């Protein structure tokens, strides 16, 4: 099956582009955290839920489905009783994780600066 793409599909600035859709799929806190955690090893749903603090079962399920649809996460169902389901990053998922790790490092490096900027900003604004 051949896919015909428009030249605009890769344009992140266009609201209707495929690139924008994919970017929206991965540029949210839950997807980024899941990608970061899955980069360490293959995990079962419960293990992943425990590793990503604060995520609901529903949001974890939804985010994993989106990441699987985009080919970033592979889901393997093992025919056992009860069924065992494993999640692992694909090659493109691992490549994205390298970018996510860069963002995590940036956050840690600039945490103090951002805290101080927030404190100044909040102090300069009148409270309602």
N, CA, C and O atoms as a GROMACS GRO file, in nm:
protein
  512
    1UNK      N    1   0.084  -0.118   0.000
    1UNK     CA    2   0.000   0.000   0.000
    1UNK      C    3   0.088   0.124   0.000
    1UNK      O    4   0.175   0.139   0.086
    2UNK      N    5   0.068   0.210  -0.094
    2UNK     CA    6   0.147   0.332  -0.106
    2UNK      C    7   0.073   0.448  -0.041
    2UNK      O    8  -0.048   0.464  -0.056
    3UNK      N    9   0.148   0.529   0.032
    3UNK     CA   10   0.090   0.645   0.098
    3UNK      C   11   0.131   0.768   0.019
    3UNK      O   12   0.249   0.792  -0.005
    4UNK      N   13   0.032   0.847  -0.019
    4UNK     CA   14   0.059   0.971  -0.089
    4UNK      C   15   0.058   1.083   0.013
    4UNK      O   16  -0.041   1.104   0.082
    5UNK      N   17   0.169   1.154   0.021
    5UNK     CA   18   0.180   1.263   0.118
    5UNK      C   19   0.183   1.396   0.046
    5UNK      O   20   0.234   1.408  -0.065
    6UNK      N   21   0.128   1.493   0.112
    6UNK     CA   22   0.134   1.630   0.065
    6UNK      C   23   0.267   1.689   0.110
    6UNK      O   24   0.318   1.651   0.215
    7UNK      N   25   0.324   1.782   0.033
    7UNK     CA   26   0.447   1.847   0.079
    7UNK      C   27   0.428   1.920   0.212
    7UNK      O   28   0.524   1.944   0.285
    8UNK      N   29   0.303   1.954   0.243
    8UNK     CA   30   0.275   2.026   0.367
    8UNK      C   31   0.265   1.934   0.489
    8UNK      O   32   0.255   1.983   0.601
    9UNK      N   33   0.266   1.802   0.469
    9UNK     CA   34   0.253   1.708   0.582
    9UNK      C   35   0.363   1.722   0.685
    9UNK      O   36   0.342   1.693   0.803
   10UNK      N   37   0.481   1.768   0.643
   10UNK     CA   38   0.593   1.782   0.736
   10UNK      C   39   0.604   1.919   0.799
   10UNK      O   40   0.698   1.945   0.874
   11UNK      N   41   0.511   2.008   0.769
   11UNK     CA   42   0.516   2.147   0.818
   11UNK      C   43   0.447   2.159   0.954
   11UNK      O   44   0.324   2.156   0.962
   12UNK      N   45   0.527   2.174   1.059
   12UNK     CA   46   0.470   2.185   1.195
   12UNK      C   47   0.386   2.311   1.215
   12UNK      O   48   0.303   2.315   1.305
   13UNK      N   49   0.407   2.412   1.132
   13UNK     CA   50   0.331   2.536   1.150
   13UNK      C   51   0.190   2.526   1.095
   13UNK      O   52   0.105   2.610   1.126
   14UNK      N   53   0.162   2.426   1.014
   14UNK     CA   54   0.028   2.409   0.957
   14UNK      C   55  -0.058   2.325   1.053
   14UNK      O   56  -0.019   2.216   1.093
   15UNK      N   57  -0.174   2.378   1.088
   15UNK     CA   58  -0.262   2.310   1.182
   15UNK      C   59  -0.310   2.174   1.130
   15UNK      O   60  -0.339   2.086   1.210
   16UNK      N   61  -0.317   2.157   1.000
   16UNK     CA   62  -0.369   2.033   0.943
   16UNK      C   63  -0.261   1.936   0.896
   16UNK      O   64  -0.290   1.841   0.823
   17UNK      N   65  -0.136   1.959   0.937
   17UNK     CA   66  -0.028   1.872   0.890
   17UNK      C   67  -0.013   1.747   0.975
   17UNK      O   68  -0.047   1.745   1.093
   18UNK      N   69   0.037   1.643   0.912
   18UNK     CA   70   0.066   1.518   0.983
   18UNK      C   71   0.173   1.541   1.089
   18UNK      O   72   0.166   1.486   1.199
   19UNK      N   73   0.272   1.623   1.055
   19UNK     CA   74   0.379   1.652   1.152
   19UNK      C   75   0.323   1.715   1.278
   19UNK      O   76   0.366   1.681   1.388
   20UNK      N   77   0.228   1.807   1.264
   20UNK     CA   78   0.167   1.871   1.381
   20UNK      C   79   0.092   1.769   1.465
   20UNK      O   80   0.097   1.773   1.588
   21UNK      N   81   0.023   1.677   1.399
   21UNK     CA   82  -0.052   1.573   1.471
   21UNK      C   83   0.044   1.485   1.551
   21UNK      O   84   0.018   1.455   1.668
   22UNK      N   85   0.153   1.443   1.488
   22UNK     CA   86   0.251   1.358   1.556
   22UNK      C   87   0.316   1.435   1.670
   22UNK      O   88   0.334   1.381   1.779
   23UNK      N   89   0.350   1.561   1.646
   23UNK     CA   90   0.411   1.644   1.750
   23UNK      C   91   0.318   1.655   1.870
   23UNK      O   92   0.362   1.646   1.984
   24UNK      N   93   0.190   1.675   1.844
   24UNK     CA   94   0.092   1.684   1.954
   24UNK      C   95   0.084   1.552   2.031
   24UNK      O   96   0.064   1.552   2.152
   25UNK      N   97   0.099   1.441   1.960
   25UNK     CA   98   0.095   1.310   2.026
   25UNK      C   99   0.208   1.292   2.127
   25UNK      O  100   0.188   1.235   2.234
   26UNK      N  101   0.327   1.340   2.093
   26UNK     CA  102   0.443   1.313   2.178
   26UNK      C  103   0.482   1.431   2.267
   26UNK      O  104   0.557   1.412   2.363
   27UNK      N  105   0.433   1.550   2.238
   27UNK     CA  106   0.475   1.668   2.315
   27UNK      C  107   0.378   1.698   2.428
   27UNK      O  108   0.331   1.810   2.443
   28UNK      N  109   0.348   1.598   2.507
   28UNK     CA  110   0.270   1.620   2.628
   28UNK      C  111   0.340   1.550   2.743
   28UNK      O  112   0.421   1.459   2.722
   29UNK      N  113   0.310   1.593   2.864
   29UNK     CA  114   0.388   1.543   2.978
   29UNK      C  115   0.380   1.392   2.993
   29UNK      O  116   0.480   1.329   3.028
   30UNK      N  117   0.264   1.332   2.969
   30UNK     CA  118   0.252   1.189   2.992
   30UNK      C  119   0.331   1.111   2.888
   30UNK      O  120   0.401   1.016   2.923
   31UNK      N  121   0.322   1.149   2.762
   31UNK     CA  122   0.397   1.079   2.659
   31UNK      C  123   0.547   1.090   2.685
   31UNK      O  124   0.620   0.992   2.673
   32UNK      N  125   0.592   1.211   2.720
   32UNK     CA  126   0.735   1.230   2.747
   32UNK      C  127   0.782   1.146   2.865
   32UNK      O  128   0.890   1.086   2.860
   33UNK      N  129   0.703   1.140   2.970
   33UNK     CA  130   0.741   1.060   3.087
   33UNK      C  131   0.740   0.911   3.055
   33UNK      O  132   0.829   0.837   3.099
   34UNK      N  133   0.640   0.866   2.980
   34UNK     CA  134   0.633   0.724   2.943
   34UNK      C  135   0.752   0.687   2.856
   34UNK      O  136   0.815   0.583   2.878
   35UNK      N  137   0.784   0.770   2.759
   35UNK     CA  138   0.899   0.745   2.672
   35UNK      C  139   1.027   0.738   2.753
   35UNK      O  140   1.111   0.652   2.730
   36UNK      N  141   1.042   0.829   2.848
   36UNK     CA  142   1.161   0.830   2.931
   36UNK      C  143   1.172   0.702   3.014
   36UNK      O  144   1.279   0.642   3.020
   37UNK      N  145   1.064   0.661   3.076
   37UNK     CA  146   1.066   0.541   3.161
   37UNK      C  147   1.085   0.414   3.078
   37UNK      O  148   1.160   0.324   3.119
   38UNK      N  149   1.020   0.405   2.963
   38UNK     CA  150   1.031   0.284   2.880
   38UNK      C  151   1.169   0.270   2.818
   38UNK      O  152   1.205   0.161   2.773
   39UNK      N  153   1.244   0.375   2.814
   39UNK     CA  154   1.378   0.366   2.756
   39UNK      C  155   1.473   0.282   2.838
   39UNK      O  156   1.575   0.236   2.787
   40UNK      N  157   1.439   0.260   2.962
   40UNK     CA  158   1.525   0.181   3.050
   40UNK      C  159   1.513   0.031   3.023
   40UNK      O  160   1.613  -0.041   3.024
   41UNK      N  161   1.389  -0.015   3.000
   41UNK     CA  162   1.367  -0.159   2.983
   41UNK      C  163   1.222  -0.184   2.941
   41UNK      O  164   1.139  -0.094   2.940
   42UNK      N  165   1.195  -0.309   2.907
   42UNK     CA  166   1.058  -0.352   2.877
   42UNK      C  167   0.980  -0.356   3.009
   42UNK      O  168   1.031  -0.405   3.110
   43UNK      N  169   0.858  -0.302   3.007
   43UNK     CA  170   0.778  -0.298   3.129
   43UNK      C  171   0.636  -0.349   3.103
   43UNK      O  172   0.582  -0.337   2.993
   44UNK      N  173   0.579  -0.405   3.207
   44UNK     CA  174   0.438  -0.441   3.205
   44UNK      C  175   0.358  -0.317   3.243
   44UNK      O  176   0.412  -0.220   3.296
   45UNK      N  177   0.227  -0.321   3.217
   45UNK     CA  178   0.140  -0.206   3.243
   45UNK      C  179   0.152  -0.159   3.388
   45UNK      O  180   0.171  -0.041   3.414
   46UNK      N  181   0.140  -0.252   3.481
   46UNK     CA  182   0.144  -0.216   3.623
   46UNK      C  183   0.277  -0.155   3.664
   46UNK      O  184   0.282  -0.062   3.744
   47UNK      N  185   0.386  -0.207   3.609
   47UNK     CA  186   0.519  -0.153   3.638
   47UNK      C  187   0.531  -0.011   3.583
   47UNK      O  188   0.584   0.079   3.649
   48UNK      N  189   0.481   0.008   3.463
   48UNK     CA  190   0.485   0.140   3.401
   48UNK      C  191   0.400   0.238   3.480
   48UNK      O  192   0.440   0.353   3.500
   49UNK      N  193   0.284   0.194   3.523
   49UNK     CA  194   0.196   0.279   3.604
   49UNK      C  195   0.265   0.321   3.733
   49UNK      O  196   0.254   0.436   3.776
   50UNK      N  197   0.336   0.229   3.795
   50UNK     CA  198   0.406   0.260   3.920
   50UNK      C  199   0.523   0.356   3.897
   50UNK      O  200   0.553   0.439   3.983
   51UNK      N  201   0.588   0.347   3.782
   51UNK     CA  202   0.704   0.431   3.751
   51UNK      C  203   0.665   0.574   3.716
   51UNK      O  204   0.741   0.667   3.744
   52UNK      N  205   0.549   0.593   3.655
   52UNK     CA  206   0.504   0.726   3.612
   52UNK      C  207   0.406   0.779   3.717
   52UNK      O  208   0.285   0.758   3.707
   53UNK      N  209   0.459   0.845   3.816
   53UNK     CA  210   0.378   0.893   3.927
   53UNK      C  211   0.268   0.989   3.884
   53UNK      O  212   0.292   1.081   3.806
   54UNK      N  213   0.147   0.967   3.936
   54UNK     CA  214   0.037   1.060   3.914
   54UNK      C  215  -0.048   1.032   3.793
   54UNK      O  216  -0.150   1.098   3.774
   55UNK      N  217  -0.011   0.936   3.710
   55UNK     CA  218  -0.090   0.908   3.590
   55UNK      C  219  -0.202   0.810   3.625
   55UNK      O  220  -0.180   0.713   3.699
   56UNK      N  221  -0.320   0.835   3.573
   56UNK     CA  222  -0.432   0.743   3.596
   56UNK      C  223  -0.420   0.624   3.501
   56UNK      O  224  -0.350   0.630   3.400
   57UNK      N  225  -0.490   0.516   3.534
   57UNK     CA  226  -0.492   0.399   3.446
   57UNK      C  227  -0.546   0.438   3.308
   57UNK      O  228  -0.492   0.397   3.205
   58UNK      N  229  -0.651   0.519   3.308
   58UNK     CA  230  -0.713   0.560   3.182
   58UNK      C  231  -0.616   0.640   3.096
   58UNK      O  232  -0.603   0.615   2.976
   59UNK      N  233  -0.547   0.736   3.157
   59UNK     CA  234  -0.454   0.820   3.080
   59UNK      C  235  -0.334   0.738   3.032
   59UNK      O  236  -0.286   0.760   2.921
   60UNK      N  237  -0.287   0.645   3.113
   60UNK     CA  238  -0.176   0.559   3.071
   60UNK      C  239  -0.219   0.474   2.952
   60UNK      O  240  -0.144   0.461   2.855
   61UNK      N  241  -0.337   0.417   2.958
   61UNK     CA  242  -0.390   0.336   2.848
   61UNK      C  243  -0.402   0.419   2.721
   61UNK      O  244  -0.357   0.376   2.614
   62UNK      N  245  -0.462   0.537   2.732
   62UNK     CA  246  -0.480   0.623   2.615
   62UNK      C  247  -0.347   0.664   2.554
   62UNK      O  248  -0.331   0.661   2.432
   63UNK      N  249  -0.253   0.703   2.638
   63UNK     CA  250  -0.124   0.750   2.588
   63UNK      C  251  -0.046   0.636   2.524
   63UNK      O  252   0.017   0.655   2.420
   64UNK      N  253  -0.049   0.518   2.585
   64UNK     CA  254   0.019   0.403   2.526
   64UNK      C  255  -0.040   0.368   2.389
   64UNK      O  256   0.033   0.332   2.297
   65UNK      N  257  -0.172   0.379   2.375
   65UNK     CA  258  -0.236   0.350   2.245
   65UNK      C  259  -0.189   0.449   2.138
   65UNK      O  260  -0.161   0.409   2.025
   66UNK      N  261  -0.180   0.576   2.174
   66UNK     CA  262  -0.135   0.678   2.079
   66UNK      C  263   0.010   0.650   2.039
   66UNK      O  264   0.044   0.654   1.921
   67UNK      N  265   0.096   0.620   2.137
   67UNK     CA  266   0.236   0.594   2.109
   67UNK      C  267   0.253   0.466   2.027
   67UNK      O  268   0.341   0.457   1.942
   68UNK      N  269   0.168   0.367   2.052
   68UNK     CA  270   0.173   0.244   1.974
   68UNK      C  271   0.126   0.272   1.830
   68UNK      O  272   0.187   0.223   1.735
   69UNK      N  273   0.020   0.350   1.815
   69UNK     CA  274  -0.031   0.384   1.682
   69UNK      C  275   0.075   0.457   1.600
   69UNK      O  276   0.087   0.435   1.479
   70UNK      N  277   0.151   0.543   1.666
   70UNK     CA  278   0.255   0.619   1.597
   70UNK      C  279   0.383   0.538   1.577
   70UNK      O  280   0.480   0.589   1.520
   71UNK      N  281   0.385   0.413   1.623
   71UNK     CA  282   0.500   0.327   1.601
   71UNK      C  283   0.617   0.355   1.693
   71UNK      O  284   0.730   0.320   1.661
   72UNK      N  285   0.591   0.418   1.808
   72UNK     CA  286   0.698   0.451   1.902
   72UNK      C  287   0.708   0.349   2.015
   72UNK      O  288   0.813   0.333   2.076
   73UNK      N  289   0.597   0.282   2.042
   73UNK     CA  290   0.592   0.179   2.146
   73UNK      C  291   0.538   0.051   2.083
   73UNK      O  292   0.445   0.054   2.003
   74UNK      N  293   0.598  -0.060   2.120
   74UNK     CA  294   0.549  -0.190   2.076
   74UNK      C  295   0.485  -0.261   2.194
   74UNK      O  296   0.542  -0.267   2.303
   75UNK      N  297   0.366  -0.313   2.172
   75UNK     CA  298   0.289  -0.385   2.274
   75UNK      C  299   0.289  -0.532   2.237
   75UNK      O  300   0.252  -0.569   2.126
   76UNK      N  301   0.330  -0.616   2.332
   76UNK     CA  302   0.332  -0.761   2.309
   76UNK      C  303   0.242  -0.827   2.413
   76UNK      O  304   0.261  -0.810   2.533
   77UNK      N  305   0.144  -0.903   2.363
   77UNK     CA  306   0.054  -0.978   2.450
   77UNK      C  307   0.103  -1.122   2.451
   77UNK      O  308   0.113  -1.185   2.346
   78UNK      N  309   0.132  -1.174   2.570
   78UNK     CA  310   0.177  -1.312   2.586
   78UNK      C  311   0.056  -1.399   2.622
   78UNK      O  312  -0.022  -1.363   2.710
   79UNK      N  313   0.041  -1.512   2.554
   79UNK     CA  314  -0.076  -1.598   2.576
   79UNK      C  315  -0.065  -1.680   2.705
   79UNK      O  316  -0.049  -1.802   2.702
   80UNK      N  317  -0.074  -1.611   2.815
   80UNK     CA  318  -0.070  -1.676   2.946
   80UNK      C  319  -0.200  -1.646   3.018
   80UNK      O  320  -0.278  -1.562   2.974
   81UNK      N  321  -0.222  -1.713   3.128
   81UNK     CA  322  -0.339  -1.685   3.212
   81UNK      C  323  -0.290  -1.641   3.348
   81UNK      O  324  -0.226  -1.720   3.418
   82UNK      N  325  -0.316  -1.518   3.388
   82UNK     CA  326  -0.378  -1.411   3.309
   82UNK      C  327  -0.281  -1.362   3.201
   82UNK      O  328  -0.160  -1.384   3.211
   83UNK      N  329  -0.335  -1.294   3.098
   83UNK     CA  330  -0.248  -1.246   2.991
   83UNK      C  331  -0.143  -1.149   3.043
   83UNK      O  332  -0.171  -1.067   3.130
   84UNK      N  333  -0.022  -1.160   2.990
   84UNK     CA  334   0.085  -1.066   3.025
   84UNK      C  335   0.108  -0.976   2.904
   84UNK      O  336   0.121  -1.024   2.791
   85UNK      N  337   0.112  -0.846   2.929
   85UNK     CA  338   0.132  -0.749   2.823
   85UNK      C  339   0.258  -0.669   2.855
   85UNK      O  340   0.271  -0.612   2.963
   86UNK      N  341   0.351  -0.666   2.759
   86UNK     CA  342   0.476  -0.592   2.774
   86UNK      C  343   0.477  -0.474   2.679
   86UNK      O  344   0.420  -0.479   2.570
   87UNK      N  345   0.544  -0.368   2.723
   87UNK     CA  346   0.562  -0.248   2.640
   87UNK      C  347   0.710  -0.217   2.630
   87UNK      O  348   0.783  -0.225   2.729
   88UNK      N  349   0.754  -0.182   2.509
   88UNK     CA  350   0.894  -0.150   2.485
   88UNK      C  351   0.899  -0.042   2.376
   88UNK      O  352   0.812  -0.037   2.290
   89UNK      N  353   1.001   0.042   2.381
   89UNK     CA  354   1.018   0.142   2.276
   89UNK      C  355   1.071   0.076   2.149
   89UNK      O  356   1.153  -0.015   2.155
   90UNK      N  357   1.024   0.124   2.036
   90UNK     CA  358   1.076   0.081   1.906
   90UNK      C  359   1.202   0.164   1.876
   90UNK      O  360   1.241   0.248   1.956
   91UNK      N  361   1.264   0.139   1.763
   91UNK     CA  362   1.380   0.219   1.722
   91UNK      C  363   1.351   0.368   1.718
   91UNK      O  364   1.424   0.447   1.778
   92UNK      N  365   1.243   0.410   1.648
   92UNK     CA  366   1.209   0.553   1.649
   92UNK      C  367   1.175   0.605   1.790
   92UNK      O  368   1.203   0.720   1.822
   93UNK      N  369   1.116   0.519   1.872
   93UNK     CA  370   1.087   0.558   2.011
   93UNK      C  371   1.215   0.583   2.089
   93UNK      O  372   1.224   0.677   2.168
   94UNK      N  373   1.316   0.497   2.068
   94UNK     CA  374   1.446   0.516   2.133
   94UNK      C  375   1.512   0.644   2.085
   94UNK      O  376   1.573   0.716   2.164
   95UNK      N  377   1.501   0.673   1.955
   95UNK     CA  378   1.558   0.797   1.901
   95UNK      C  379   1.490   0.919   1.964
   95UNK      O  380   1.556   1.018   1.996
   96UNK      N  381   1.359   0.911   1.982
   96UNK     CA  382   1.287   1.020   2.048
   96UNK      C  383   1.329   1.031   2.194
   96UNK      O  384   1.337   1.141   2.248
   97UNK      N  385   1.355   0.918   2.257
   97UNK     CA  386   1.397   0.920   2.397
   97UNK      C  387   1.527   0.999   2.414
   97UNK      O  388   1.546   1.065   2.516
   98UNK      N  389   1.615   0.992   2.317
   98UNK     CA  390   1.739   1.070   2.324
   98UNK      C  391   1.707   1.219   2.333
   98UNK      O  392   1.773   1.293   2.406
   99UNK      N  393   1.606   1.262   2.259
   99UNK     CA  394   1.562   1.402   2.266
   99UNK      C  395   1.499   1.432   2.402
   99UNK      O  396   1.525   1.537   2.461
  100UNK      N  397   1.417   1.341   2.450
  100UNK     CA  398   1.352   1.358   2.580
  100UNK      C  399   1.458   1.368   2.690
  100UNK      O  400   1.446   1.450   2.781
  101UNK      N  401   1.560   1.283   2.682
  101UNK     CA  402   1.668   1.290   2.781
  101UNK      C  403   1.736   1.427   2.779
  101UNK      O  404   1.773   1.480   2.884
  102UNK      N  405   1.751   1.484   2.661
  102UNK     CA  406   1.807   1.618   2.650
  102UNK      C  407   1.719   1.721   2.721
  102UNK      O  408   1.769   1.810   2.788
  103UNK      N  409   1.588   1.707   2.705
  103UNK     CA  410   1.495   1.798   2.773
  103UNK      C  411   1.501   1.779   2.925
  103UNK      O  412   1.496   1.876   3.000
  104UNK      N  413   1.512   1.654   2.969
  104UNK     CA  414   1.522   1.627   3.112
  104UNK      C  415   1.649   1.690   3.170
  104UNK      O  416   1.647   1.750   3.277
  105UNK      N  417   1.760   1.676   3.098
  105UNK     CA  418   1.886   1.735   3.141
  105UNK      C  419   1.877   1.887   3.145
  105UNK      O  420   1.926   1.950   3.238
  106UNK      N  421   1.814   1.946   3.043
  106UNK     CA  422   1.795   2.091   3.039
  106UNK      C  423   1.716   2.136   3.161
  106UNK      O  424   1.751   2.235   3.225
  107UNK      N  425   1.610   2.064   3.194
  107UNK     CA  426   1.526   2.099   3.309
  107UNK      C  427   1.608   2.097   3.437
  107UNK      O  428   1.600   2.190   3.517
  108UNK      N  429   1.686   1.991   3.456
  108UNK     CA  430   1.768   1.982   3.578
  108UNK      C  431   1.873   2.094   3.584
  108UNK      O  432   1.896   2.153   3.690
  109UNK      N  433   1.937   2.123   3.470
  109UNK     CA  434   2.041   2.227   3.467
  109UNK      C  435   1.986   2.366   3.496
  109UNK      O  436   2.054   2.448   3.556
  110UNK      N  437   1.862   2.393   3.455
  110UNK     CA  438   1.807   2.528   3.466
  110UNK      C  439   1.699   2.541   3.573
  110UNK      O  440   1.630   2.642   3.580
  111UNK      N  441   1.685   2.439   3.655
  111UNK     CA  442   1.581   2.438   3.757
  111UNK      C  443   1.592   2.556   3.852
  111UNK      O  444   1.491   2.622   3.879
  112UNK      N  445   1.710   2.585   3.902
  112UNK     CA  446   1.729   2.696   3.995
  112UNK      C  447   1.695   2.829   3.929
  112UNK      O  448   1.628   2.913   3.988
  113UNK      N  449   1.741   2.848   3.807
  113UNK     CA  450   1.711   2.972   3.734
  113UNK      C  451   1.560   2.990   3.718
  113UNK      O  452   1.508   3.100   3.740
  114UNK      N  453   1.492   2.885   3.680
  114UNK     CA  454   1.347   2.893   3.658
  114UNK      C  455   1.274   2.918   3.788
  114UNK      O  456   1.180   2.998   3.792
  115UNK      N  457   1.316   2.853   3.896
  115UNK     CA  458   1.255   2.878   4.027
  115UNK      C  459   1.270   3.025   4.067
  115UNK      O  460   1.174   3.086   4.114
  116UNK      N  461   1.389   3.080   4.048
  116UNK     CA  462   1.413   3.219   4.083
  116UNK      C  463   1.331   3.313   3.995
  116UNK      O  464   1.276   3.412   4.044
  117UNK      N  465   1.323   3.284   3.866
  117UNK     CA  466   1.243   3.366   3.775
  117UNK      C  467   1.096   3.363   3.815
  117UNK      O  468   1.029   3.466   3.813
  118UNK      N  469   1.044   3.248   3.850
  118UNK     CA  470   0.905   3.236   3.894
  118UNK      C  471   0.881   3.316   4.022
  118UNK      O  472   0.781   3.386   4.036
  119UNK      N  473   0.975   3.304   4.114
  119UNK     CA  474   0.960   3.377   4.240
  119UNK      C  475   0.955   3.528   4.214
  119UNK      O  476   0.870   3.597   4.271
  120UNK      N  477   1.045   3.581   4.129
  120UNK     CA  478   1.045   3.723   4.095
  120UNK      C  479   0.917   3.762   4.025
  120UNK      O  480   0.856   3.864   4.058
  121UNK      N  481   0.875   3.681   3.930
  121UNK     CA  482   0.754   3.709   3.854
  121UNK      C  483   0.632   3.715   3.947
  121UNK      O  484   0.553   3.808   3.941
  122UNK      N  485   0.618   3.613   4.033
  122UNK     CA  486   0.505   3.607   4.124
  122UNK      C  487   0.506   3.720   4.224
  122UNK      O  488   0.400   3.772   4.260
  123UNK      N  489   0.624   3.761   4.272
  123UNK     CA  490   0.634   3.870   4.368
  123UNK      C  491   0.597   4.004   4.305
  123UNK      O  492   0.547   4.093   4.374
  124UNK      N  493   0.621   4.020   4.176
  124UNK     CA  494   0.592   4.146   4.108
  124UNK      C  495   0.445   4.160   4.068
  124UNK      O  496   0.402   4.269   4.031
  125UNK      N  497   0.370   4.053   4.076
  125UNK     CA  498   0.228   4.056   4.034
  125UNK      C  499   0.140   4.071   4.156
  125UNK      O  500   0.158   4.002   4.256
  126UNK      N  501   0.045   4.162   4.148
  126UNK     CA  502  -0.048   4.177   4.260
  126UNK      C  503  -0.138   4.054   4.272
  126UNK      O  504  -0.179   3.995   4.172
  127UNK      N  505  -0.166   4.016   4.394
  127UNK     CA  506  -0.256   3.901   4.416
  127UNK      C  507  -0.399   3.947   4.406
  127UNK      O  508  -0.431   4.061   4.441
  128UNK      N  509  -0.484   3.860   4.358
  128UNK     CA  510  -0.626   3.895   4.337
  128UNK      C  511  -0.706   3.874   4.462
  128UNK      O  512  -0.826   3.898   4.463
   0.00000   0.00000   0.00000
